[in-house]
Amino acid sequence: MENSKEISALVKLLDDPDQEIFQHVENRLLEYGNEVIDFLEHTWESSLDTLLQERIENLVHKIQFTNVKESLRLWYQGGAFDLLQGALVINRYQYPDLDEEKIILQMEEIKREIWMGLQYEMSSVEKIKLINHVFYNVYGFSGNTKNHHDPQNSYINQVLESKKGNQISLAIIYSTLAQKLDIPVYGVNLPQHFILGYIDESKIEDHEFGVLFYINAFNKGAIFGKNDVDQFLRQLALEPMPGFYAPCSNVEIIRRIIRNLISSYENLGSMEKVEELKELQEIINNTDL
């Protein structure tokens, strides 16, 4: 309990008008990290001093942001194997107190609904049509065409609640559900439009880039072929490159979420958030790993 005495004493000094004392107190509390959050929140609730409340909010945010950076670093250095986990780390940036178990359970519920309709002899296209039926018709997911730049479109918990998302958040949920059911659907990093590819694992050599066909998660799971990707790239006047056709890494997907968020917050003029997201970007732009 030795710490709690010092923490209590420090928290009492947070409203000190002397900037130097405040700076020292803040730095000391930051060293304690998560341990001080309960103390800070309790003080915030029992205070009517707006300066103190603002200082506490900033301090809690700094501690939580440090946690997000650390979690993202661990996810990245650990091999970035779990895409949903990576998306949840980004989710924590805006929703640090979220019950992530709830998200996992929501995903499990949708997965179970698809699983109940799966049959062994189904073709790859039939499996995708089943996922599409459950995902878009039963659960009502759709692309957010009206408010496409809203940052909420990039946060998984919000997409699961509102059933509306952008290309990448819908693709993350879609491919996670498919992979949990051993259906090989992976993200494809097409410029200006994130899509999914159904990988034919048994005949990778027979199909260019190992992709049997493509899926547009933003447009009710529409199925299309390589020619459509060619045409899309022609419209954008872009040279076709292998990376536009082949499955991409989980790290590239999380990078793209962060880029979307940066652009959304730039539109809103939230420059503090833009700067913080650039710090997150920096963590997974390190190519040495």
Phi and psi restraints in degrees (value plus and minus 20) as a CYANA .aco file:
   2 GLU   PHI     -75.2   -35.2
   2 GLU   PSI     -64.0   -24.0
   3 ASN   PHI     -79.6   -39.6
   3 ASN   PSI     -62.4   -22.4
   4 SER   PHI     -82.4   -42.4
   4 SER   PSI     -51.4   -11.4
   5 LYS   PHI     -85.3   -45.3
   5 LYS   PSI     -66.6   -26.6
   6 GLU   PHI     -86.5   -46.5
   6 GLU   PSI     -61.0   -21.0
   7 ILE   PHI     -80.5   -40.5
   7 ILE   PSI     -66.4   -26.4
   8 SER   PHI     -78.1   -38.1
   8 SER   PSI     -63.7   -23.7
   9 ALA   PHI     -83.3   -43.3
   9 ALA   PSI     -61.9   -21.9
  10 LEU   PHI     -86.2   -46.2
  10 LEU   PSI     -64.1   -24.1
  11 VAL   PHI     -79.5   -39.5
  11 VAL   PSI     -56.7   -16.7
  12 LYS   PHI     -84.4   -44.4
  12 LYS   PSI     -43.6    -3.6
  13 LEU   PHI    -110.5   -70.5
  13 LEU   PSI     -20.5    19.5
  14 LEU   PHI     -84.3   -44.3
  14 LEU   PSI     -42.8    -2.8
  15 ASP   PHI    -114.8   -74.8
  15 ASP   PSI      -6.0    34.0
  16 ASP   PHI     -82.8   -42.8
  16 ASP   PSI     107.4   147.4
  17 PRO   PHI     -88.5   -48.5
  17 PRO   PSI     -39.7     0.3
  18 ASP   PHI     -94.7   -54.7
  18 ASP   PSI      94.4   134.4
  19 GLN   PHI     -78.3   -38.3
  19 GLN   PSI     -56.8   -16.8
  20 GLU   PHI     -86.3   -46.3
  20 GLU   PSI     -64.2   -24.2
  21 ILE   PHI     -83.8   -43.8
  21 ILE   PSI     -65.3   -25.3
  22 PHE   PHI     -77.9   -37.9
  22 PHE   PSI     -64.2   -24.2
  23 GLN   PHI     -79.7   -39.7
  23 GLN   PSI     -63.5   -23.5
  24 HIS   PHI     -83.5   -43.5
  24 HIS   PSI     -65.1   -25.1
  25 VAL   PHI     -82.1   -42.1
  25 VAL   PSI     -65.9   -25.9
  26 GLU   PHI     -80.7   -40.7
  26 GLU   PSI     -66.1   -26.1
  27 ASN   PHI     -80.4   -40.4
  27 ASN   PSI     -60.9   -20.9
  28 ARG   PHI     -84.7   -44.7
  28 ARG   PSI     -62.4   -22.4
  29 LEU   PHI     -87.0   -47.0
  29 LEU   PSI     -56.8   -16.8
  30 LEU   PHI     -82.0   -42.0
  30 LEU   PSI     -53.6   -13.6
  31 GLU   PHI     -83.4   -43.4
  31 GLU   PSI     -54.1   -14.1
  32 TYR   PHI     -90.6   -50.6
  32 TYR   PSI     -48.1    -8.1
  33 GLY   PHI      46.8    86.8
  33 GLY   PSI    -156.9  -116.9
  34 ASN   PHI     -74.0   -34.0
  34 ASN   PSI     -48.5    -8.5
  35 GLU   PHI     -78.1   -38.1
  35 GLU   PSI     -47.5    -7.5
  36 VAL   PHI    -113.4   -73.4
  36 VAL   PSI     -28.3    11.7
  37 ILE   PHI     -79.5   -39.5
  37 ILE   PSI     -65.1   -25.1
  38 ASP   PHI     -79.6   -39.6
  38 ASP   PSI     -64.0   -24.0
  39 PHE   PHI     -78.3   -38.3
  39 PHE   PSI     -66.0   -26.0
  40 LEU   PHI     -84.9   -44.9
  40 LEU   PSI     -63.8   -23.8
  41 GLU   PHI     -85.7   -45.7
  41 GLU   PSI     -58.2   -18.2
  42 HIS   PHI     -83.9   -43.9
  42 HIS   PSI     -63.3   -23.3
  43 THR   PHI     -84.2   -44.2
  43 THR   PSI     -61.1   -21.1
  44 TRP   PHI     -78.7   -38.7
  44 TRP   PSI     -66.1   -26.1
  45 GLU   PHI     -84.4   -44.4
  45 GLU   PSI     -53.4   -13.4
  46 SER   PHI    -115.8   -75.8
  46 SER   PSI     -10.9    29.1
  47 SER   PHI    -132.4   -92.4
  47 SER   PSI     129.4   169.4
  48 LEU   PHI    -132.3   -92.3
  48 LEU   PSI     -16.8    23.2
  49 ASP   PHI    -103.1   -63.1
  49 ASP   PSI      93.0   133.0
  50 THR   PHI     -86.9   -46.9
  50 THR   PSI     -54.8   -14.8
  51 LEU   PHI     -83.3   -43.3
  51 LEU   PSI     -65.5   -25.5
  52 LEU   PHI     -82.3   -42.3
  52 LEU   PSI     -63.8   -23.8
  53 GLN   PHI     -81.5   -41.5
  53 GLN   PSI     -62.1   -22.1
  54 GLU   PHI     -84.3   -44.3
  54 GLU   PSI     -62.3   -22.3
  55 ARG   PHI     -83.7   -43.7
  55 ARG   PSI     -59.2   -19.2
  56 ILE   PHI     -86.0   -46.0
  56 ILE   PSI     -64.2   -24.2
  57 GLU   PHI     -78.5   -38.5
  57 GLU   PSI     -65.2   -25.2
  58 ASN   PHI     -83.3   -43.3
  58 ASN   PSI     -60.0   -20.0
  59 LEU   PHI     -87.4   -47.4
  59 LEU   PSI     -65.5   -25.5
  60 VAL   PHI     -80.9   -40.9
  60 VAL   PSI     -62.4   -22.4
  61 HIS   PHI     -82.5   -42.5
  61 HIS   PSI     -62.0   -22.0
  62 LYS   PHI     -80.4   -40.4
  62 LYS   PSI     -62.6   -22.6
  63 ILE   PHI     -84.6   -44.6
  63 ILE   PSI     -65.0   -25.0
  64 GLN   PHI     -88.3   -48.3
  64 GLN   PSI     -55.4   -15.4
  65 PHE   PHI     -86.9   -46.9
  65 PHE   PSI     -58.2   -18.2
  66 THR   PHI     -80.4   -40.4
  66 THR   PSI     -60.2   -20.2
  67 ASN   PHI     -81.5   -41.5
  67 ASN   PSI     -62.9   -22.9
  68 VAL   PHI     -82.3   -42.3
  68 VAL   PSI     -64.9   -24.9
  69 LYS   PHI     -81.0   -41.0
  69 LYS   PSI     -62.1   -22.1
  70 GLU   PHI     -86.0   -46.0
  70 GLU   PSI     -62.6   -22.6
  71 SER   PHI     -84.0   -44.0
  71 SER   PSI     -60.8   -20.8
  72 LEU   PHI     -86.2   -46.2
  72 LEU   PSI     -60.6   -20.6
  73 ARG   PHI     -81.8   -41.8
  73 ARG   PSI     -64.0   -24.0
  74 LEU   PHI     -84.9   -44.9
  74 LEU   PSI     -62.1   -22.1
  75 TRP   PHI     -80.7   -40.7
  75 TRP   PSI     -65.3   -25.3
  76 TYR   PHI     -87.0   -47.0
  76 TYR   PSI     -69.2   -29.2
  77 GLN   PHI     -89.9   -49.9
  77 GLN   PSI     -43.3    -3.3
  78 GLY   PHI    -101.9   -61.9
  78 GLY   PSI     -16.6    23.4
  79 GLY   PHI      84.8   124.8
  79 GLY   PSI     -23.0    17.0
  80 ALA   PHI      31.9    71.9
  80 ALA   PSI      21.6    61.6
  81 PHE   PHI     -94.5   -54.5
  81 PHE   PSI     -51.9   -11.9
  82 ASP   PHI    -125.5   -85.5
  82 ASP   PSI      86.5   126.5
  83 LEU   PHI     -84.1   -44.1
  83 LEU   PSI     -63.1   -23.1
  84 LEU   PHI     -80.3   -40.3
  84 LEU   PSI     -59.4   -19.4
  85 GLN   PHI     -80.8   -40.8
  85 GLN   PSI     -63.0   -23.0
  86 GLY   PHI     -81.8   -41.8
  86 GLY   PSI     -62.2   -22.2
  87 ALA   PHI     -86.0   -46.0
  87 ALA   PSI     -54.6   -14.6
  88 LEU   PHI     -88.3   -48.3
  88 LEU   PSI     -54.2   -14.2
  89 VAL   PHI     -82.2   -42.2
  89 VAL   PSI     -64.9   -24.9
  90 ILE   PHI     -84.5   -44.5
  90 ILE   PSI     -57.3   -17.3
  91 ASN   PHI     -77.9   -37.9
  91 ASN   PSI     -57.8   -17.8
  92 ARG   PHI     -84.1   -44.1
  92 ARG   PSI     -42.1    -2.1
  93 TYR   PHI     -78.8   -38.8
  93 TYR   PSI     -63.9   -23.9
  94 GLN   PHI    -114.8   -74.8
  94 GLN   PSI     -48.7    -8.7
  95 TYR   PHI    -146.0  -106.0
  95 TYR   PSI      49.8    89.8
  96 PRO   PHI     -85.5   -45.5
  96 PRO   PSI     -44.4    -4.4
  97 ASP   PHI    -118.6   -78.6
  97 ASP   PSI      -9.6    30.4
  98 LEU   PHI     -86.1   -46.1
  98 LEU   PSI     121.8   161.8
  99 ASP   PHI    -101.7   -61.7
  99 ASP   PSI      80.7   120.7
 100 GLU   PHI     -91.9   -51.9
 100 GLU   PSI     -40.7    -0.7
 101 GLU   PHI     -80.3   -40.3
 101 GLU   PSI     -53.8   -13.8
 102 LYS   PHI     -82.5   -42.5
 102 LYS   PSI     -62.0   -22.0
 103 ILE   PHI     -83.0   -43.0
 103 ILE   PSI     -65.6   -25.6
 104 ILE   PHI     -79.2   -39.2
 104 ILE   PSI     -62.4   -22.4
 105 LEU   PHI     -87.2   -47.2
 105 LEU   PSI     -58.7   -18.7
 106 GLN   PHI     -81.5   -41.5
 106 GLN   PSI     -61.9   -21.9
 107 MET   PHI     -84.9   -44.9
 107 MET   PSI     -62.0   -22.0
 108 GLU   PHI     -81.5   -41.5
 108 GLU   PSI     -58.4   -18.4
 109 GLU   PHI     -83.8   -43.8
 109 GLU   PSI     -64.6   -24.6
 110 ILE   PHI     -85.9   -45.9
 110 ILE   PSI     -62.1   -22.1
 111 LYS   PHI     -78.1   -38.1
 111 LYS   PSI     -64.1   -24.1
 112 ARG   PHI     -82.9   -42.9
 112 ARG   PSI     -59.2   -19.2
 113 GLU   PHI     -81.5   -41.5
 113 GLU   PSI     -62.0   -22.0
 114 ILE   PHI     -88.3   -48.3
 114 ILE   PSI     -65.7   -25.7
 115 TRP   PHI     -75.4   -35.4
 115 TRP   PSI     -58.5   -18.5
 116 MET   PHI     -83.6   -43.6
 116 MET   PSI     -45.8    -5.8
 117 GLY   PHI    -113.8   -73.8
 117 GLY   PSI     -28.2    11.8
 118 LEU   PHI     -92.6   -52.6
 118 LEU   PSI     118.0   158.0
 119 GLN   PHI    -148.1  -108.1
 119 GLN   PSI     125.9   165.9
 120 TYR   PHI     -76.3   -36.3
 120 TYR   PSI     -60.5   -20.5
 121 GLU   PHI    -104.6   -64.6
 121 GLU   PSI     -13.6    26.4
 122 MET   PHI     -85.0   -45.0
 122 MET   PSI     122.3   162.3
 123 SER   PHI     -98.7   -58.7
 123 SER   PSI     149.7   189.7
 124 SER   PHI     -80.7   -40.7
 124 SER   PSI     -61.0   -21.0
 125 VAL   PHI     -86.2   -46.2
 125 VAL   PSI     -59.6   -19.6
 126 GLU   PHI     -83.0   -43.0
 126 GLU   PSI     -58.8   -18.8
 127 LYS   PHI     -82.1   -42.1
 127 LYS   PSI     -63.1   -23.1
 128 ILE   PHI     -86.3   -46.3
 128 ILE   PSI     -58.2   -18.2
 129 LYS   PHI     -84.1   -44.1
 129 LYS   PSI     -54.3   -14.3
 130 LEU   PHI     -87.4   -47.4
 130 LEU   PSI     -67.1   -27.1
 131 ILE   PHI     -77.7   -37.7
 131 ILE   PSI     -65.4   -25.4
 132 ASN   PHI     -78.4   -38.4
 132 ASN   PSI     -64.0   -24.0
 133 HIS   PHI     -80.4   -40.4
 133 HIS   PSI     -67.8   -27.8
 134 VAL   PHI     -88.6   -48.6
 134 VAL   PSI     -66.2   -26.2
 135 PHE   PHI     -89.1   -49.1
 135 PHE   PSI     -66.4   -26.4
 136 TYR   PHI    -114.5   -74.5
 136 TYR   PSI     -58.9   -18.9
 137 ASN   PHI    -108.1   -68.1
 137 ASN   PSI     -68.4   -28.4
 138 VAL   PHI     -93.5   -53.5
 138 VAL   PSI     -68.5   -28.5
 139 TYR   PHI    -111.9   -71.9
 139 TYR   PSI     -36.2     3.8
 140 GLY   PHI      56.8    96.8
 140 GLY   PSI       6.2    46.2
 141 PHE   PHI     -90.7   -50.7
 141 PHE   PSI     127.5   167.5
 142 SER   PHI    -177.7  -137.7
 142 SER   PSI     144.0   184.0
 143 GLY   PHI     -94.4   -54.4
 143 GLY   PSI     118.9   158.9
 144 ASN   PHI    -103.0   -63.0
 144 ASN   PSI      70.4   110.4
 145 THR   PHI    -104.3   -64.3
 145 THR   PSI     -46.4    -6.4
 146 LYS   PHI     -94.9   -54.9
 146 LYS   PSI     -59.6   -19.6
 147 ASN   PHI    -148.6  -108.6
 147 ASN   PSI      41.0    81.0
 148 HIS   PHI     -85.4   -45.4
 148 HIS   PSI     -48.7    -8.7
 149 HIS   PHI    -112.2   -72.2
 149 HIS   PSI     -17.5    22.5
 150 ASP   PHI     -82.9   -42.9
 150 ASP   PSI     105.5   145.5
 151 PRO   PHI     -78.8   -38.8
 151 PRO   PSI     -44.7    -4.7
 152 GLN   PHI     -80.2   -40.2
 152 GLN   PSI     -43.8    -3.8
 153 ASN   PHI     -83.4   -43.4
 153 ASN   PSI     -37.5     2.5
 154 SER   PHI    -118.7   -78.7
 154 SER   PSI     -26.8    13.2
 155 TYR   PHI    -119.1   -79.1
 155 TYR   PSI      98.7   138.7
 156 ILE   PHI     -74.6   -34.6
 156 ILE   PSI     -61.9   -21.9
 157 ASN   PHI     -83.2   -43.2
 157 ASN   PSI     -57.5   -17.5
 158 GLN   PHI     -89.5   -49.5
 158 GLN   PSI     -57.5   -17.5
 159 VAL   PHI     -87.5   -47.5
 159 VAL   PSI     -60.0   -20.0
 160 LEU   PHI     -87.2   -47.2
 160 LEU   PSI     -51.8   -11.8
 161 GLU   PHI     -95.8   -55.8
 161 GLU   PSI     -72.1   -32.1
 162 SER   PHI    -104.2   -64.2
 162 SER   PSI     -36.0     4.0
 163 LYS   PHI      45.2    85.2
 163 LYS   PSI      -1.5    38.5
 164 LYS   PHI    -147.8  -107.8
 164 LYS   PSI     118.0   158.0
 165 GLY   PHI    -173.8  -133.8
 165 GLY   PSI    -196.4  -156.4
 166 ASN   PHI    -117.1   -77.1
 166 ASN   PSI    -197.5  -157.5
 167 GLN   PHI     -74.6   -34.6
 167 GLN   PSI     -62.6   -22.6
 168 ILE   PHI     -99.6   -59.6
 168 ILE   PSI     -59.4   -19.4
 169 SER   PHI     -88.3   -48.3
 169 SER   PSI     -60.3   -20.3
 170 LEU   PHI     -85.0   -45.0
 170 LEU   PSI     -58.7   -18.7
 171 ALA   PHI     -86.2   -46.2
 171 ALA   PSI     -55.9   -15.9
 172 ILE   PHI     -84.6   -44.6
 172 ILE   PSI     -66.9   -26.9
 173 ILE   PHI     -84.6   -44.6
 173 ILE   PSI     -65.3   -25.3
 174 TYR   PHI     -80.1   -40.1
 174 TYR   PSI     -70.9   -30.9
 175 SER   PHI     -90.0   -50.0
 175 SER   PSI     -52.9   -12.9
 176 THR   PHI     -83.1   -43.1
 176 THR   PSI     -64.5   -24.5
 177 LEU   PHI     -81.3   -41.3
 177 LEU   PSI     -66.5   -26.5
 178 ALA   PHI     -81.0   -41.0
 178 ALA   PSI     -67.2   -27.2
 179 GLN   PHI     -86.1   -46.1
 179 GLN   PSI     -52.8   -12.8
 180 LYS   PHI     -83.7   -43.7
 180 LYS   PSI     -43.4    -3.4
 181 LEU   PHI    -122.1   -82.1
 181 LEU   PSI      -3.8    36.2
 182 ASP   PHI      40.1    80.1
 182 ASP   PSI      11.8    51.8
 183 ILE   PHI    -124.0   -84.0
 183 ILE   PSI      97.5   137.5
 184 PRO   PHI     -97.8   -57.8
 184 PRO   PSI      55.9    95.9
 185 VAL   PHI    -132.0   -92.0
 185 VAL   PSI     105.7   145.7
 186 TYR   PHI    -153.9  -113.9
 186 TYR   PSI     136.2   176.2
 187 GLY   PHI     -90.0   -50.0
 187 GLY   PSI     124.4   164.4
 188 VAL   PHI    -146.6  -106.6
 188 VAL   PSI     103.8   143.8
 189 ASN   PHI    -106.2   -66.2
 189 ASN   PSI      48.5    88.5
 190 LEU   PHI     -97.5   -57.5
 190 LEU   PSI     116.7   156.7
 191 PRO   PHI     -79.8   -39.8
 191 PRO   PSI     118.9   158.9
 192 GLN   PHI      43.1    83.1
 192 GLN   PSI     -22.4    17.6
 193 HIS   PHI    -178.5  -138.5
 193 HIS   PSI      88.2   128.2
 194 PHE   PHI    -101.3   -61.3
 194 PHE   PSI     110.1   150.1
 195 ILE   PHI    -148.3  -108.3
 195 ILE   PSI    -197.8  -157.8
 196 LEU   PHI    -143.4  -103.4
 196 LEU   PSI     132.5   172.5
 197 GLY   PHI    -143.4  -103.4
 197 GLY   PSI     118.5   158.5
 198 TYR   PHI    -111.0   -71.0
 198 TYR   PSI      93.9   133.9
 199 ILE   PHI    -108.1   -68.1
 199 ILE   PSI     106.4   146.4
 200 ASP   PHI    -109.8   -69.8
 200 ASP   PSI      72.3   112.3
 201 GLU   PHI     -86.9   -46.9
 201 GLU   PSI     -45.9    -5.9
 202 SER   PHI     -99.5   -59.5
 202 SER   PSI     -45.3    -5.3
 203 LYS   PHI    -150.2  -110.2
 203 LYS   PSI      29.2    69.2
 204 ILE   PHI     -76.4   -36.4
 204 ILE   PSI     -55.6   -15.6
 205 GLU   PHI     -90.0   -50.0
 205 GLU   PSI     -49.8    -9.8
 206 ASP   PHI     -94.9   -54.9
 206 ASP   PSI     -43.5    -3.5
 207 HIS   PHI    -133.4   -93.4
 207 HIS   PSI     116.7   156.7
 208 GLU   PHI     -80.5   -40.5
 208 GLU   PSI     110.9   150.9
 209 PHE   PHI      42.0    82.0
 209 PHE   PSI      -7.1    32.9
 210 GLY   PHI      52.7    92.7
 210 GLY   PSI     -12.3    27.7
 211 VAL   PHI    -119.2   -79.2
 211 VAL   PSI     106.4   146.4
 212 LEU   PHI     -98.0   -58.0
 212 LEU   PSI     -65.5   -25.5
 213 PHE   PHI    -181.2  -141.2
 213 PHE   PSI     150.6   190.6
 214 TYR   PHI    -130.2   -90.2
 214 TYR   PSI     138.7   178.7
 215 ILE   PHI    -153.4  -113.4
 215 ILE   PSI     115.9   155.9
 216 ASN   PHI    -124.2   -84.2
 216 ASN   PSI      79.1   119.1
 217 ALA   PHI     -87.0   -47.0
 217 ALA   PSI     -43.3    -3.3
 218 PHE   PHI     -96.7   -56.7
 218 PHE   PSI     -44.9    -4.9
 219 ASN   PHI    -136.5   -96.5
 219 ASN   PSI      43.9    83.9
 220 LYS   PHI      33.0    73.0
 220 LYS   PSI       9.0    49.0
 221 GLY   PHI      54.1    94.1
 221 GLY   PSI       7.1    47.1
 222 ALA   PHI     -76.6   -36.6
 222 ALA   PSI     117.0   157.0
 223 ILE   PHI    -119.0   -79.0
 223 ILE   PSI     116.4   156.4
 224 PHE   PHI    -170.8  -130.8
 224 PHE   PSI     152.3   192.3
 225 GLY   PHI    -132.2   -92.2
 225 GLY   PSI    -197.8  -157.8
 226 LYS   PHI     -81.2   -41.2
 226 LYS   PSI     -54.7   -14.7
 227 ASN   PHI     -79.4   -39.4
 227 ASN   PSI     -55.8   -15.8
 228 ASP   PHI     -87.9   -47.9
 228 ASP   PSI     -55.9   -15.9
 229 VAL   PHI     -86.2   -46.2
 229 VAL   PSI     -63.3   -23.3
 230 ASP   PHI     -74.4   -34.4
 230 ASP   PSI     -67.1   -27.1
 231 GLN   PHI     -84.8   -44.8
 231 GLN   PSI     -61.8   -21.8
 232 PHE   PHI     -79.9   -39.9
 232 PHE   PSI     -63.7   -23.7
 233 LEU   PHI     -86.5   -46.5
 233 LEU   PSI     -55.6   -15.6
 234 ARG   PHI     -82.6   -42.6
 234 ARG   PSI     -61.7   -21.7
 235 GLN   PHI     -81.4   -41.4
 235 GLN   PSI     -55.3   -15.3
 236 LEU   PHI    -104.7   -64.7
 236 LEU   PSI     -20.9    19.1
 237 ALA   PHI      36.2    76.2
 237 ALA   PSI      21.9    61.9
 238 LEU   PHI    -128.9   -88.9
 238 LEU   PSI     121.7   161.7
 239 GLU   PHI     -89.5   -49.5
 239 GLU   PSI     108.4   148.4
 240 PRO   PHI     -83.6   -43.6
 240 PRO   PSI     108.8   148.8
 241 MET   PHI    -146.6  -106.6
 241 MET   PSI     129.2   169.2
 242 PRO   PHI     -71.3   -31.3
 242 PRO   PSI     -56.7   -16.7
 243 GLY   PHI     -84.1   -44.1
 243 GLY   PSI     -37.0     3.0
 244 PHE   PHI    -104.0   -64.0
 244 PHE   PSI     -29.6    10.4
 245 TYR   PHI    -136.5   -96.5
 245 TYR   PSI     -47.1    -7.1
 246 ALA   PHI    -115.9   -75.9
 246 ALA   PSI     136.9   176.9
 247 PRO   PHI     -78.6   -38.6
 247 PRO   PSI     123.8   163.8
 248 CYS   PHI    -128.0   -88.0
 248 CYS   PSI     152.6   192.6
 249 SER   PHI    -100.7   -60.7
 249 SER   PSI     141.0   181.0
 250 ASN   PHI     -80.0   -40.0
 250 ASN   PSI     -55.7   -15.7
 251 VAL   PHI     -82.3   -42.3
 251 VAL   PSI     -62.0   -22.0
 252 GLU   PHI     -82.2   -42.2
 252 GLU   PSI     -55.9   -15.9
 253 ILE   PHI     -87.5   -47.5
 253 ILE   PSI     -63.8   -23.8
 254 ILE   PHI     -88.0   -48.0
 254 ILE   PSI     -55.9   -15.9
 255 ARG   PHI     -78.9   -38.9
 255 ARG   PSI     -60.5   -20.5
 256 ARG   PHI     -89.6   -49.6
 256 ARG   PSI     -56.9   -16.9
 257 ILE   PHI     -79.8   -39.8
 257 ILE   PSI     -66.0   -26.0
 258 ILE   PHI     -82.7   -42.7
 258 ILE   PSI     -61.1   -21.1
 259 ARG   PHI     -80.9   -40.9
 259 ARG   PSI     -62.5   -22.5
 260 ASN   PHI     -80.3   -40.3
 260 ASN   PSI     -63.4   -23.4
 261 LEU   PHI     -85.6   -45.6
 261 LEU   PSI     -61.0   -21.0
 262 ILE   PHI     -79.0   -39.0
 262 ILE   PSI     -66.4   -26.4
 263 SER   PHI     -85.8   -45.8
 263 SER   PSI     -59.3   -19.3
 264 SER   PHI     -82.5   -42.5
 264 SER   PSI     -65.2   -25.2
 265 TYR   PHI     -93.7   -53.7
 265 TYR   PSI     -48.1    -8.1
 266 GLU   PHI     -83.5   -43.5
 266 GLU   PSI     -63.1   -23.1
 267 ASN   PHI     -79.4   -39.4
 267 ASN   PSI     -54.9   -14.9
 268 LEU   PHI    -105.9   -65.9
 268 LEU   PSI     -27.3    12.7
 269 GLY   PHI      56.1    96.1
 269 GLY   PSI      -1.5    38.5
 270 SER   PHI    -107.8   -67.8
 270 SER   PSI      56.7    96.7
 271 MET   PHI     -89.6   -49.6
 271 MET   PSI     -46.8    -6.8
 272 GLU   PHI     -83.4   -43.4
 272 GLU   PSI     -62.3   -22.3
 273 LYS   PHI     -85.8   -45.8
 273 LYS   PSI     -59.5   -19.5
 274 VAL   PHI     -78.5   -38.5
 274 VAL   PSI     -66.0   -26.0
 275 GLU   PHI     -82.4   -42.4
 275 GLU   PSI     -62.8   -22.8
 276 GLU   PHI     -85.9   -45.9
 276 GLU   PSI     -60.8   -20.8
 277 LEU   PHI     -85.9   -45.9
 277 LEU   PSI     -51.4   -11.4
 278 LYS   PHI     -86.0   -46.0
 278 LYS   PSI     -52.4   -12.4
 279 GLU   PHI     -84.7   -44.7
 279 GLU   PSI     -60.1   -20.1
 280 LEU   PHI     -85.7   -45.7
 280 LEU   PSI     -60.0   -20.0
 281 GLN   PHI     -78.7   -38.7
 281 GLN   PSI     -62.3   -22.3
 282 GLU   PHI     -79.3   -39.3
 282 GLU   PSI     -59.0   -19.0
 283 ILE   PHI     -80.0   -40.0
 283 ILE   PSI     -62.0   -22.0
 284 ILE   PHI    -121.0   -81.0
 284 ILE   PSI     -10.1    29.9
 285 ASN   PHI    -114.2   -74.2
 285 ASN   PSI     -22.7    17.3
 286 ASN   PHI     -92.6   -52.6
 286 ASN   PSI      87.2   127.2
 287 THR   PHI    -103.9   -63.9
 287 THR   PSI     -20.4    19.6
 288 ASP   PHI     -90.2   -50.2
 288 ASP   PSI     -37.3     2.7
